[in-house]
Amino acid sequence: MQPHDALVLQDLYHDYDRLRAVDGVSLSVKAGEVVCLVGPSGCGKSTVLRLAAGLETLQSGRVAMRGETVGDPGKRIAVPPERRHVGLVFQDFALFPHLTVGGNVSFGLSQMPAAARDKRVREVLRQVEMESYVDAYPHALSGGQQQRVALARALAPEPSVLLLDEPFSGLDERLREQVRDDTLRLLRRNGTAALLVTHDPEEALFMADRIYLMRGGRIVQSGPPQDLYYRPVDLFVASFFSRVNEVGGIVRDGHVVSPIGRLSTPDRQEGTRVVVAFRPEAASLSQPVGADADGLNVEVQDTHFLGTGWIVHVLARDVEDRVVKLSVRLHGRPPKAGEKVALKVPPDAILMFSET
């Protein structure tokens, strides 16, 4: 373990009765790094966060912060949450309704002298643009303001790592984007190490230096956002971060025969069935289709206007002559329903996975 790791989780396992919620999870967060733990609901990501914080009893594995082991049942080490030097921000804000904004932020600063405590409270409230609300009570604040106060309270003790569990999901979409942007700016400015749990793939791509994607209690892929988006290890990873079109293919003579063309694949066994996938924005449509037209002949089924562009549904036939429905995202004017057009996908935009 490197001394600059703010948080290290090694081989965490956790069961709820007969359900394995966390299955051998390992991850790290370096100083100043924002890491997102992402996945569908029920995959175990919030349990991982609670194990890191000490809010759940660690059954197996190891938790370390700043090089010090704070959880290891094999060595009977179980540092309580209040001594782990972590900041916690939850979806429901968890502010004390009987305390003012200043009282909430100063709650974890009881060991500081009064003057230093007041100075620190105003400093972090200034960072989240809530200094003028120091004497207000939570019930008088909007959801976004309450979340800013919760963030200030978590940052006030200058924690080694900030743990955030779905912190923006309780806000409406426009406010969520604003608070998310402000939070990321603040984390970058302060150099705060953060582990953010979210089910929102767009949020993970926007926020993270690195992403860990979970499924069924396990990490299925980790790395920079671009790696998971452009180089997914399987169809689950590809489809988690955006909608994908899927068509079948069969390996013949070192190539995959598929509806969108003959694709090179020298490392796959003859006769292997594969899934060929591409994202709607990667494809293009050209018209009209001539006898020498390049691309897959398809028929436009319908179009849908999205404000920033169009989604066009087209019908094609797969290698077994079955009708498949594909989606294409266009920014220009779309063809009309019933038109015959040519669908093209650049080779570098095609993803290929073994059929399971």
C-alpha positions in Angstrom: 0.0 0.0 0.0 1.3 3.4 -0.9 1.5 6.0 1.9 -0.5 8.5 -0.1 -3.6 6.3 -0.3 -6.4 8.0 1.7 -8.5 4.9 1.7 -7.8 1.2 0.9 -10.3 -1.6 1.0 -9.0 -5.1 0.6 -11.0 -8.2 -0.1 -14.2 -7.1 1.7 -17.0 -9.7 2.1 -20.3 -9.1 3.8 -23.4 -11.3 4.1 -26.9 -10.4 5.2 -28.2 -13.8 6.4 -27.8 -16.0 3.3 -27.3 -13.1 0.9 -23.8 -12.2 -0.1 -24.0 -8.4 -0.5 -20.3 -7.7 -1.0 -18.1 -10.3 -2.6 -14.4 -9.7 -2.5 -14.4 -6.0 -3.1 -11.0 -4.2 -3.2 -10.5 -0.5 -4.1 -8.4 2.5 -3.2 -8.7 6.3 -3.1 -5.6 8.5 -3.3 -5.2 11.9 -1.7 -7.1 14.5 -3.8 -8.8 11.9 -5.9 -12.5 11.5 -6.6 -13.5 7.9 -7.0 -17.0 6.7 -7.9 -18.4 3.4 -6.9 -21.3 2.9 -9.2 -23.8 0.2 -10.1 -27.5 -0.7 -10.3 -29.6 -0.7 -7.1 -29.0 -3.6 -4.8 -25.5 -4.3 -6.1 -23.8 -3.7 -2.7 -22.2 -0.3 -3.3 -23.8 1.4 -0.2 -22.8 -1.5 2.0 -19.2 -1.1 0.8 -19.4 2.6 1.8 -20.8 1.7 5.2 -18.1 -0.8 5.8 -15.5 1.8 5.0 -17.1 4.2 7.4 -17.4 1.6 10.2 -21.2 1.9 10.2 -21.4 -1.8 9.4 -19.4 -4.5 11.3 -16.7 -5.8 9.0 -17.0 -9.5 8.6 -14.0 -10.2 6.4 -11.3 -8.1 4.8 -9.3 -5.0 5.7 -10.0 -1.2 5.8 -7.1 1.2 6.0 -7.0 5.0 6.0 -3.8 7.0 5.5 -1.8 3.8 6.0 -3.4 2.9 9.3 -5.6 -0.2 9.5 -9.0 0.8 11.0 -10.8 -2.5 10.3 -9.5 -6.1 10.3 -11.6 -8.7 12.0 -8.7 -11.2 11.7 -6.6 -9.0 13.9 -9.6 -7.8 16.0 -9.2 -4.2 14.8 -12.4 -2.2 14.7 -11.9 1.5 15.0 -15.3 3.2 15.6 -16.7 5.6 13.0 -16.0 8.7 15.0 -12.3 7.9 15.2 -11.8 7.1 11.5 -11.5 10.7 10.5 -14.1 10.4 7.7 -16.7 12.9 6.5 -20.1 11.5 5.7 -22.7 12.9 3.3 -26.0 11.0 2.7 -29.0 11.3 0.4 -31.3 12.6 3.2 -28.9 15.3 4.4 -29.3 14.1 8.1 -29.2 17.7 9.5 -30.2 18.2 13.1 -33.5 20.1 13.0 -33.0 21.7 16.5 -29.6 23.2 15.6 -28.9 26.2 13.4 -26.8 25.9 10.2 -23.8 27.0 12.3 -24.6 24.5 15.0 -24.8 21.7 12.5 -21.5 22.5 10.9 -19.8 22.9 14.3 -21.1 19.6 15.6 -17.9 17.7 14.9 -15.6 20.4 16.1 -16.2 20.2 19.8 -12.5 19.7 20.6 -11.6 23.0 19.1 -11.4 26.3 21.0 -14.5 28.4 20.6 -12.9 31.1 18.5 -11.1 28.6 16.2 -14.4 26.7 15.9 -16.4 29.7 14.8 -13.7 30.7 12.3 -13.7 27.2 10.8 -17.5 27.1 10.6 -17.7 30.4 8.7 -14.8 29.4 6.5 -16.5 26.2 5.2 -19.9 27.9 5.0 -18.2 30.5 2.8 -16.9 27.8 0.6 -20.4 26.4 0.0 -21.9 30.0 -0.3 -24.0 29.5 2.9 -22.3 31.9 5.3 -25.2 34.3 5.4 -27.4 31.4 6.7 -25.3 30.6 9.8 -28.2 31.4 12.1 -31.0 29.8 10.0 -32.6 26.5 10.9 -32.7 23.5 8.4 -36.5 23.7 7.9 -36.1 27.2 6.4 -33.7 26.0 3.7 -34.3 24.5 0.3 -33.1 21.0 -0.5 -30.1 22.3 -2.3 -29.1 24.6 0.6 -29.5 21.7 3.0 -27.2 19.6 1.0 -24.6 22.4 0.9 -24.8 22.6 4.7 -24.4 18.8 5.0 -21.3 19.0 2.7 -19.9 21.9 4.9 -20.5 19.8 8.0 -18.6 16.8 6.6 -15.7 19.0 5.4 -15.4 21.1 8.6 -13.1 18.6 10.5 -10.9 18.3 7.4 -11.4 14.5 7.1 -8.9 12.1 5.5 -11.6 11.0 3.1 -15.1 12.1 2.3 -17.7 9.4 1.8 -20.8 10.3 -0.1 -23.8 8.0 -0.5 -26.1 9.1 -3.3 -25.8 12.7 -2.1 -27.6 14.4 -5.0 -30.4 11.9 -5.8 -32.9 13.7 -3.6 -32.7 16.9 -5.6 -34.6 17.8 -8.8 -32.6 17.5 -12.0 -31.6 21.1 -12.5 -30.7 21.6 -8.9 -28.9 18.3 -8.8 -26.6 19.4 -11.7 -25.8 22.7 -10.0 -25.0 21.2 -6.6 -23.0 18.4 -8.2 -20.9 20.9 -10.1 -20.3 23.0 -7.1 -19.4 20.0 -5.0 -16.8 18.8 -7.5 -15.3 22.2 -7.8 -15.0 22.4 -4.0 -13.4 18.9 -3.7 -10.9 19.8 -6.4 -10.1 23.2 -4.7 -9.6 21.6 -1.3 -7.7 18.5 -2.6 -10.2 16.3 -0.7 -10.1 12.5 -1.3 -13.7 11.4 -1.9 -15.5 8.1 -2.5 -18.9 8.7 -4.1 -21.6 6.0 -4.3 -24.1 6.6 -7.1 -26.4 4.6 -9.4 -26.3 7.3 -12.0 -23.8 6.5 -14.8 -23.7 10.1 -16.1 -22.9 11.4 -12.6 -20.0 8.9 -12.3 -18.6 9.8 -15.7 -18.8 13.5 -14.8 -17.4 13.3 -11.2 -14.8 10.6 -11.2 -11.1 10.4 -11.7 -11.6 6.6 -11.5 -14.7 4.5 -11.5 -15.4 1.1 -9.9 -18.5 -0.6 -11.4 -20.2 -3.2 -9.3 -22.7 -5.9 -10.2 -24.0 -8.6 -7.8 -21.6 -7.6 -5.0 -18.5 -7.7 -7.2 -16.3 -5.2 -9.0 -16.7 -6.0 -12.7 -14.4 -3.2 -14.1 -12.4 -0.3 -12.8 -10.4 2.5 -14.3 -10.7 6.1 -15.7 -14.2 6.9 -17.0 -13.0 6.8 -20.7 -11.7 3.2 -20.3 -15.1 2.0 -19.0 -17.0 3.9 -21.7 -14.8 3.1 -24.7 -13.3 -0.2 -23.7 -15.9 -2.1 -21.7 -15.0 -5.7 -20.7 -18.5 -7.0 -21.4 -22.0 -6.0 -22.5 -23.2 -5.2 -19.0 -20.5 -2.5 -18.7 -21.2 -1.1 -22.2 -24.9 -0.9 -21.6 -24.6 0.5 -18.1 -23.1 3.8 -19.3 -25.3 4.3 -22.3 -27.8 2.6 -24.5 -26.3 0.2 -27.1 -27.6 -1.6 -30.1 -27.0 -5.3 -30.1 -26.9 -7.6 -33.1 -25.7 -11.2 -33.3 -22.8 -12.4 -35.3 -20.9 -15.7 -36.2 -17.2 -16.1 -36.7 -16.3 -17.3 -40.2 -12.7 -17.5 -41.5 -11.3 -15.0 -39.0 -14.2 -12.6 -39.4 -17.6 -12.0 -37.8 -20.4 -12.1 -40.2 -23.0 -9.6 -38.8 -25.8 -7.4 -40.1 -23.6 -4.3 -40.0 -20.8 -5.9 -42.1 -17.9 -8.4 -42.1 -15.7 -7.6 -39.1 -12.2 -8.7 -38.5 -11.7 -10.9 -35.4 -8.6 -13.1 -35.8 -8.5 -14.2 -32.1 -11.9 -15.9 -32.0 -12.7 -19.5 -32.7 -14.5 -20.6 -35.8 -18.2 -20.8 -35.4 -18.3 -18.8 -32.2 -21.4 -16.7 -31.7 -20.8 -13.1 -30.6 -22.7 -10.0 -29.8 -21.8 -6.9 -31.9 -22.8 -3.7 -30.3 -22.6 0.0 -31.1 -24.0 3.2 -29.5 -26.8 5.1 -31.2 -24.6 8.3 -31.6 -21.9 6.3 -33.3 -24.0 5.4 -36.4 -25.0 7.5 -39.3 -27.8 7.3 -41.9 -27.4 8.2 -45.6 -30.0 8.4 -48.3 -31.1 7.5 -50.8 -29.7 3.9 -51.1 -28.3 3.2 -54.6 -27.2 -0.1 -56.1 -23.6 0.6 -55.1 -24.4 2.1 -51.7 -22.1 1.4 -48.8 -23.7 0.4 -45.5 -26.6 -1.8 -44.2 -29.9 -1.4 -45.9 -32.5 -0.5 -43.3 -36.1 0.9 -43.2 -37.0 3.8 -40.9 -39.7 2.8 -38.5 -40.2 6.1 -36.6 -38.5 9.2 -35.3 -38.6 11.1 -32.0 -37.5 14.6 -31.4 -35.4 15.2 -28.2 -34.6 18.9 -28.4 -30.8 18.4 -28.9 -31.4 15.9 -31.7 -33.4 13.0 -33.0 -33.7 9.3 -32.1 -34.4 7.3 -35.3 -35.6 3.7 -35.0 -34.7 1.5 -38.0 -35.5 -2.1 -38.9 -32.8 -4.5 -40.2 -32.4 -8.2 -40.6 -29.8 -10.2 -38.6 -27.7 -13.1 -39.8 -30.6 -15.5 -39.2 -32.9 -13.2 -41.2 -34.8 -12.0 -38.2 -36.0 -8.4 -37.9 -34.1 -6.4 -35.4 -34.8 -2.8 -34.2 -31.8 -0.4 -34.0 -31.6 3.1 -32.7 -29.6 5.9 -34.3 -29.1 9.4 -32.7 -28.9 12.2 -35.3 -28.4 16.0 -34.9 -29.5 16.8 -38.4 -32.9 16.4 -40.0 -34.0 12.8 -39.9 -35.4 10.7 -42.7 -39.1 9.9 -42.7 -40.8 6.8 -41.5 -40.9 4.1 -44.3 -37.8 5.4 -46.1 -35.0 3.1 -47.1 -31.6 4.3 -45.9 -28.1 3.0 -45.4 -26.8 2.6 -41.8 -23.0 3.0 -41.3 -20.9 2.4 -38.2 -17.2 3.3 -38.1 -15.1 0.2 -37.3 -13.5 1.8 -34.2 -17.0 2.4 -32.7 -18.0 -1.3 -32.8 -17.9 -3.3 -29.6 -17.7 -7.1 -29.7 -18.4 -9.6 -26.9 -18.7 -13.4 -26.6 -22.3 -14.5 -26.5 -23.3 -15.7 -23.0 
